[in-house]
Amino acid sequence: MPESRAPTRRALLRVAALTPLAGAATGCGVSTVLGERPTVRVAVSWSAGELAAFRSVLAGLNHLPGFGPMTYDVTPVPFGDDIGTAPAARGAGRLDLVMLPLPGELRRHLDTLAPIPTDLWPGSPTRSAGSAGSAGSPGPADRYAPVWRSLLFAADPRASGPHAERPRPYALPFKMSNKSAVWYDRDLFRRLHLRPPSTWAQWLRLNQTLRSAGIRPLALGVADGWSLTDFFENVLLGTSPSTYERLAGDPAHRPALWGSAPVRTSLRRLADLWGPAGTLAGGVTGSLVRQFPESVLEVFAYRRAAMVVVADYAEPYVRRFTAGERASVGVFRFPRMSPGVPAPLVAGGDVMVLTRPAGPEAVDLLRRLAHPLAPRPWIASTGGFIAADHDTPLTSYSPQSAALANELRTGAFHFDLSDQLGAVGSREGMWRALKDFLADVAPEPDGGAGRTVEAAIGRFVTRMRLAEERERASAGNGTGTGDGNDGGTGGDGPGSPSRDTGVVTGGG
């Protein structure tokens, strides 16, 4: 990039933090001057840019087909990483609706939740006039991927009688994220006559070609620990889907599984990708202190790396720093790891839950948010949003996001593993273990420890087993937090301020 076009890092991040988004000034939850209107309080993990985008969604709910004017106000309440505590809030702090980013943990909140109206779910025999999909949209049979039902249906813990065990819906999907996306500098690839890899072996050869040309292949934002968990999850899912599924659903055997052959193979593969000198922009030292938004800038603003592995919520940053150069933006799916095993597809998701007791205004808001056209303001103004509803038109998305959304509609995806592990998948668990693994396998010239791969794997396994022991001890003492690592998109990414589209930290 010519020097005249290379603003300082601090200036770029300040622009990212301050640039207003469409709809950001459109507030909800403003009290009326004449008379009292009910207020629906919505807990969210988002802040700044993402919160502004959600406000633009709320502002458009009065104009959805099939609905009349809203007779209540809406107040979003940002919870950040503490979103998991929102369903249990009571008294003056009680929330009416919660955007829960950890769908795998829904069942631990059932005592505080109200069931969702059944007519909103696919396959329901009844649908009300104002429900999503009733105003000219296709039928409900395929609105959500089938896997959602297994996560979001449960028996009412307070019910009794012959139908007490009948599963009922306790959440509706709202937002998804495609965590198997690799963003790349298309201009650079064209200049060097390179193609996106479709297999792991091709990716390793591509990286060698880039290093030989003096180009760092990858940018990592390791200060956001979830960036490494997403990387590991894709490699493990592509190596052994059955091991991935067992880790997600078999707590009793997890300590042994962390030392299993598929996990060790996945770590060796990560070492092959991360370990060679000259691979990471800024080396390990720079990667460990770099946050997710800055890793995107390394590729599309500073041009110091060729690729970055980040979910679709990278799009707002990509949009800002490739204005007028959209043709330079490319996205490819995480490559296939092994013959006979499909390319991995990891997803996160935010779901909408109603707290008990659910008032009519909260139910009405849920219905509006469940409409397939509800998220279009977010998609159009900011990007970085994939609707869980298959009836949301693909034409609403940018070309890159449309491709990522279509993968989730047509492919067999697995939910983010770390989101399903509670505290084991978070800061003192998988986040820390993978940060240490990266530092262990990287060479000393890049700021790493230069340890052998097998020694680094042994340290990872030990750390994960210690995390399992801590979680069991906490659960036994009744102090388990069920803490998830990403408050943001559900598996959809982090709820920390660094992920959101308006707040970035760092100096320089």
C-alpha positions in Angstrom: 0.0 0.0 0.0 1.4 3.4 -0.9 2.6 5.4 2.1 0.2 8.2 1.4 -2.7 5.7 1.8 -1.5 4.2 5.0 -3.1 6.0 8.0 -1.7 5.2 11.4 -3.0 2.2 13.3 -4.5 4.5 16.1 -6.3 6.7 13.5 -7.8 3.7 11.8 -9.1 2.2 15.0 -10.5 5.6 16.1 -12.4 5.8 12.8 -13.8 2.3 13.5 -14.9 3.3 16.9 -16.5 6.6 15.9 -17.9 6.1 12.5 -21.7 6.3 12.9 -23.8 3.5 11.6 -27.1 3.8 9.8 -29.8 3.7 12.4 -27.4 4.4 15.3 -29.3 7.5 16.3 -32.7 5.8 16.2 -33.4 5.0 19.8 -35.9 2.7 21.3 -37.3 2.6 24.8 -37.8 6.4 25.0 -40.5 7.2 27.5 -43.5 9.0 26.1 -44.5 12.4 27.3 -48.2 11.8 27.6 -49.3 8.8 29.6 -47.3 5.7 30.5 -46.5 3.1 27.9 -45.2 -0.3 28.9 -41.5 -0.9 28.4 -40.0 -4.2 27.2 -36.5 -4.7 28.5 -34.2 -6.8 26.2 -30.9 -8.1 27.5 -28.2 -8.3 24.8 -24.5 -9.1 24.8 -23.8 -6.4 22.2 -22.4 -2.9 22.6 -21.5 0.2 20.6 -21.7 -0.6 16.8 -23.6 -3.9 17.2 -26.0 -2.3 19.7 -26.6 0.5 17.3 -27.3 -2.0 14.6 -29.8 -3.8 16.9 -31.5 -0.5 17.6 -32.0 0.0 13.8 -33.7 -3.4 13.8 -36.0 -2.3 16.6 -36.8 1.0 14.8 -38.0 -1.0 11.8 -40.4 -3.3 13.7 -43.2 -0.8 13.3 -43.1 -1.2 9.5 -43.1 -5.0 9.2 -45.9 -6.4 7.0 -48.7 -8.0 9.0 -48.2 -5.9 12.2 -49.8 -2.8 13.5 -48.0 0.0 15.4 -46.2 -1.0 18.6 -48.0 0.1 21.8 -45.0 -0.2 24.0 -41.4 1.0 24.2 -38.3 -1.2 24.0 -35.1 -0.7 26.0 -32.0 -2.8 25.1 -29.9 -3.5 28.2 -26.2 -4.4 27.3 -24.8 -7.2 29.5 -21.6 -8.0 27.6 -19.9 -11.1 28.9 -22.4 -11.4 31.8 -25.3 -12.1 29.5 -25.6 -15.6 31.0 -26.9 -14.0 34.2 -29.7 -12.0 32.5 -32.4 -14.7 32.6 -32.2 -15.0 36.4 -32.4 -11.2 37.0 -35.4 -10.3 39.2 -36.9 -7.3 40.9 -36.2 -3.9 39.3 -33.5 -5.5 37.1 -35.8 -8.1 35.6 -35.5 -8.5 31.8 -38.5 -9.5 29.6 -36.6 -10.9 26.6 -32.9 -12.1 26.5 -30.8 -12.6 23.4 -28.9 -15.6 24.7 -25.6 -16.3 22.8 -25.1 -19.8 24.2 -27.9 -22.0 22.9 -26.2 -25.1 24.3 -26.8 -23.8 27.8 -30.5 -23.1 27.4 -31.5 -25.9 29.7 -29.9 -24.6 32.8 -32.2 -21.5 32.6 -35.5 -23.3 32.2 -36.7 -22.5 35.7 -36.7 -18.8 34.8 -38.0 -19.0 31.2 -41.5 -19.0 29.7 -42.2 -21.3 26.7 -42.3 -19.8 23.2 -45.7 -19.7 21.4 -45.7 -23.0 19.5 -47.2 -21.4 16.4 -43.9 -19.7 15.7 -42.1 -23.0 15.3 -41.8 -25.0 12.0 -44.3 -27.8 11.6 -46.8 -26.1 14.0 -50.5 -26.8 13.1 -51.5 -23.3 13.9 -50.1 -19.9 13.1 -51.5 -16.5 14.2 -52.1 -13.7 11.7 -49.2 -11.6 13.1 -46.7 -14.4 13.4 -43.5 -14.5 11.4 -43.9 -15.9 7.9 -47.6 -15.2 7.7 -47.3 -12.1 5.6 -46.5 -13.3 2.2 -43.4 -15.4 3.2 -42.9 -19.1 2.4 -44.2 -21.8 4.7 -42.6 -22.5 8.0 -41.4 -26.1 7.4 -37.8 -25.1 6.6 -37.4 -21.8 8.3 -34.7 -23.1 10.7 -32.1 -25.8 10.5 -33.4 -29.0 12.1 -30.6 -29.0 14.7 -32.2 -26.1 16.5 -35.1 -28.2 17.6 -32.8 -30.6 19.6 -31.3 -27.6 21.4 -34.3 -25.4 22.0 -37.1 -27.8 22.9 -37.4 -29.1 26.5 -39.9 -30.4 29.0 -41.4 -27.7 31.3 -39.7 -28.3 34.7 -42.8 -26.9 36.5 -45.4 -29.0 34.6 -47.1 -32.1 36.0 -49.6 -34.5 34.7 -49.7 -36.8 31.7 -48.2 -34.3 29.3 -45.4 -33.0 31.7 -42.6 -34.6 29.7 -43.8 -33.3 26.3 -41.0 -31.0 24.8 -41.9 -27.4 24.3 -40.0 -24.6 22.5 -38.1 -22.3 24.9 -36.3 -20.2 22.4 -36.3 -18.9 18.8 -33.1 -18.6 16.7 -32.3 -15.0 15.8 -28.7 -14.6 14.7 -26.1 -17.0 13.4 -22.4 -16.8 12.6 -20.3 -18.8 10.2 -17.1 -19.5 12.0 -15.5 -21.4 9.1 -14.7 -18.3 7.1 -11.3 -17.3 5.9 -11.0 -13.8 4.6 -8.2 -13.0 2.2 -6.7 -10.2 0.1 -8.0 -11.1 -3.4 -5.7 -8.5 -5.1 -2.6 -10.2 -3.5 -3.8 -13.6 -4.6 -4.3 -12.4 -8.2 -0.9 -10.7 -8.3 0.8 -13.9 -7.2 -1.4 -16.2 -9.3 -2.7 -18.0 -6.2 -6.0 -19.8 -5.6 -7.8 -20.3 -2.3 -7.0 -23.8 -0.9 -9.6 -26.5 -0.7 -7.5 -28.9 1.3 -5.3 -28.7 4.3 -2.2 -29.8 2.3 -2.9 -27.0 -0.3 -3.1 -24.5 2.5 0.3 -25.5 3.9 1.8 -25.2 0.4 0.1 -21.8 -0.1 1.6 -20.5 3.1 5.0 -21.6 2.0 4.6 -19.8 -1.3 3.6 -16.6 0.5 6.5 -16.8 3.0 8.9 -17.3 0.0 7.5 -14.1 -1.4 8.2 -12.3 1.9 4.5 -12.1 2.8 3.1 -13.2 6.2 0.3 -15.7 5.4 -1.9 -15.2 8.6 -3.0 -12.5 11.0 -4.2 -13.7 14.4 -6.0 -11.7 17.1 -5.1 -13.8 20.1 -6.0 -11.2 22.7 -9.5 -12.4 22.0 -9.0 -16.0 23.0 -12.0 -17.2 21.0 -10.1 -16.6 17.8 -7.9 -19.6 18.6 -10.8 -21.7 19.8 -12.5 -21.2 16.5 -9.3 -22.2 14.7 -9.0 -25.4 16.8 -12.6 -26.3 16.5 -12.5 -26.2 12.7 -9.4 -28.4 12.6 -10.8 -30.9 15.1 -14.2 -31.1 13.4 -12.4 -31.6 10.0 -10.2 -34.3 11.6 -12.7 -36.3 13.7 -16.4 -35.2 13.8 -17.2 -37.9 16.3 -14.5 -36.7 18.7 -15.9 -33.1 18.3 -19.4 -34.4 19.1 -18.3 -36.4 22.1 -16.4 -33.4 23.6 -19.6 -31.3 23.2 -21.9 -33.9 24.7 -20.0 -36.2 27.0 -18.7 -34.4 30.1 -17.9 -37.6 32.0 -15.4 -38.7 29.3 -13.9 -35.3 28.4 -10.8 -35.5 30.5 -9.7 -38.6 28.6 -10.8 -37.2 25.3 -8.5 -34.3 25.6 -5.6 -36.7 25.3 -7.1 -38.8 22.5 -5.4 -39.3 19.1 -7.8 -37.1 17.1 -7.1 -34.1 19.5 -3.4 -34.7 19.3 -3.5 -34.9 15.5 -5.5 -31.7 15.4 -2.9 -29.9 17.5 0.0 -31.2 15.3 -1.8 -29.8 12.3 -2.2 -26.4 14.0 1.5 -26.5 14.8 2.2 -27.2 11.1 0.2 -24.1 10.2 1.2 -21.7 13.0 4.7 -22.8 13.7 6.9 -22.0 10.7 8.9 -18.8 11.1 7.4 -15.9 9.1 3.8 -17.2 9.2 2.2 -14.8 11.6 2.0 -11.0 11.1 3.8 -9.5 14.0 5.0 -12.9 15.1 3.6 -14.5 18.3 4.5 -11.4 20.3 2.2 -9.2 18.1 -0.5 -11.8 17.8 -0.9 -12.3 21.6 -1.7 -8.6 22.2 -3.7 -8.1 19.0 -7.5 -8.1 19.2 -9.9 -9.4 16.6 -10.6 -6.1 14.8 -6.9 -5.4 14.4 -6.3 -8.8 12.8 -8.8 -7.8 10.1 -7.0 -4.5 9.6 -3.7 -6.4 9.2 -5.1 -7.9 6.0 -7.3 -5.2 4.6 -5.8 -1.9 5.8 -2.1 -2.5 6.6 -1.7 -5.3 4.0 0.8 -7.0 6.3 -0.9 -10.4 6.1 -2.7 -12.3 3.4 -5.5 -14.1 5.3 -7.4 -14.0 8.6 -9.7 -16.7 10.0 -12.7 -14.8 11.4 -16.5 -15.4 11.3 -18.9 -13.3 9.2 -18.9 -10.6 11.9 -15.6 -9.3 10.4 -17.7 -7.7 7.7 -18.2 -4.3 9.3 -14.5 -3.8 9.5 -13.9 -5.1 6.0 -16.5 -2.7 4.7 -14.9 0.3 6.3 -11.4 -0.3 5.2 -12.0 -1.5 1.7 -14.4 1.3 0.6 -14.2 1.5 -3.2 -12.1 -1.6 -3.2 -14.7 -4.3 -2.6 -13.3 -6.4 -5.4 -10.1 -6.9 -3.2 -12.1 -8.9 -0.6 -12.3 -12.6 -0.8 -13.7 -15.3 1.5 -13.2 -19.0 1.3 -14.4 -21.9 3.5 -12.0 -23.5 6.0 -10.3 -26.3 3.9 -11.1 -30.0 4.2 -8.7 -31.7 6.6 -8.9 -35.4 5.7 -10.0 -37.5 2.7 -13.5 -38.7 3.2 -14.3 -36.1 5.8 -16.2 -33.0 4.7 -14.8 -29.5 5.1 -15.7 -28.3 8.7 -18.6 -25.9 9.2 -18.7 -24.4 12.7 -21.5 -22.1 13.7 -22.6 -19.9 16.5 -26.0 -18.5 17.3 -28.0 -16.1 19.4 -31.5 -17.2 20.5 -34.4 -15.3 21.9 -35.9 -16.4 25.2 -38.8 -15.0 27.2 -38.4 -14.7 31.0 -41.2 -16.0 33.2 -43.9 -14.6 33.4 -44.0 -13.3 29.8 -46.3 -10.3 29.2 -48.2 -9.7 26.0 -45.8 -6.9 24.9 -42.8 -9.2 25.3 -44.5 -11.9 23.2 -45.4 -9.3 20.6 -41.8 -8.1 20.4 -40.7 -11.7 20.0 -43.1 -12.2 17.1 -41.8 -9.1 15.4 -38.1 -10.0 15.8 -38.9 -13.5 14.5 -40.2 -12.1 11.2 -37.8 -13.0 8.4 -37.5 -9.3 7.3 -36.8 -8.0 10.8 -33.0 -8.2 10.7 -32.6 -6.5 7.3 -31.6 -3.1 8.7 -28.7 -4.7 10.5 -27.7 -6.7 7.4 -27.9 -3.6 5.2 -26.4 -0.9 7.4 -23.6 -2.7 9.1 -23.2 -6.3 7.9 -21.8 -9.0 10.0 -25.2 -10.5 10.6 -26.5 -13.9 9.3 -30.2 -14.5 10.0 -31.1 -17.9 11.5 -34.3 -17.7 9.5 -34.0 -19.3 6.1 -36.8 -17.1 4.8 -34.6 -13.9 5.2 -33.8 -13.2 1.5 -30.2 -13.9 0.5 -30.4 -10.8 -1.7 -30.3 -8.8 1.5 -26.6 -9.7 2.0 -23.4 -8.6 0.5 -21.9 -11.2 -1.9 -19.5 -12.5 0.7 -22.1 -12.8 3.5 -24.6 -14.3 1.1 -22.1 -17.1 0.4 -21.5 -17.6 4.1 -25.2 -17.6 4.9 -26.0 -20.1 2.1 -23.4 -22.5 3.6 -25.3 -22.5 6.9 -28.6 -23.1 5.0 -27.3 -26.0 2.9 -24.5 -27.6 4.9 -24.4 -29.7 8.0 -23.0 -27.4 10.6 -21.9 -28.1 14.2 -22.3 -25.5 17.0 -19.2 -23.9 18.5 -17.5 -26.3 20.8 -16.2 -23.8 23.4 -19.7 -22.4 23.8 -20.9 -25.8 24.9 -18.1 -26.4 27.4 -19.0 -23.7 29.9 -16.0 -22.5 31.9 -13.8 -25.3 30.4 -14.1 -23.5 27.0 -13.4 -20.0 28.3 -10.6 -17.8 29.6 -8.9 -20.2 32.1 -9.7 -23.2 30.0 -9.4 -23.7 26.3 -8.5 -20.0 25.6 -5.5 -20.1 27.8 -4.4 -23.6 26.8 -4.4 -22.6 23.1 -2.6 -19.3 23.7 0.1 -21.3 25.5 0.2 -23.9 22.8 0.7 -21.1 20.1 3.5 -19.6 22.2 5.1 -23.0 22.7 5.2 -24.1 19.0 6.2 -20.8 17.5 10.0 -20.4 16.9 12.0 -18.1 19.0 12.7 -15.5 16.2 8.9 -15.0 16.1 8.7 -14.6 19.9 7.8 -18.1 20.7 9.3 -20.6 23.0 10.5 -23.0 20.3 9.4 -26.1 22.3 8.9 -29.4 20.5 5.4 -30.0 19.3 4.9 -33.1 21.4 5.9 -31.2 24.5 3.4 -28.4 23.6 0.7 -31.0 23.1 1.4 -32.5 26.5 1.1 -29.1 28.1 -2.2 -28.4 26.3 -3.7 -31.8 27.5 -2.6 -31.1 31.1 -4.2 -27.6 31.1 -7.5 -28.9 29.7 -7.7 -31.7 32.3 -7.0 -29.2 35.0 -9.8 -27.0 33.7 -12.1 -30.0 33.8 -11.1 -30.7 37.4 -11.8 -27.1 38.4 -15.2 -27.2 36.7 -16.1 -30.4 38.5 -15.0 -28.9 41.8 -17.0 -25.8 41.2 -20.1 -27.8 40.3 -19.7 -30.0 43.4 -19.6 -26.9 45.6 -22.6 -25.3 43.9 -20.5 -22.5 42.6 -20.3 -23.4 38.9 -20.9 -20.5 36.7 -21.6 -22.2 33.4 -19.6 -19.3 32.1 -19.4 -19.2 28.3 -16.5 -17.7 26.5 -18.1 -15.7 23.8 -20.9 -13.7 25.0 -21.6 -12.5 21.5 -22.9 -14.5 18.9 -23.5 -17.5 20.2 -21.5 -19.2 19.8 -21.5 -16.5 17.6 -18.4 -14.9 18.7 -17.4 -12.9 21.7 -19.5 -10.5 23.6 -16.5 -8.6 24.7 -16.2 -5.0 23.6 -13.3 -5.8 21.3 -15.6 -7.8 19.0 -18.2 -5.2 18.6 -18.2 -3.0 15.6 -17.6 0.2 17.5 -15.1 -0.3 20.3 -11.5 -1.3 19.7 -8.6 -1.0 22.0 -4.9 -0.8 21.6 -2.3 1.8 21.0 0.6 2.4 18.8 
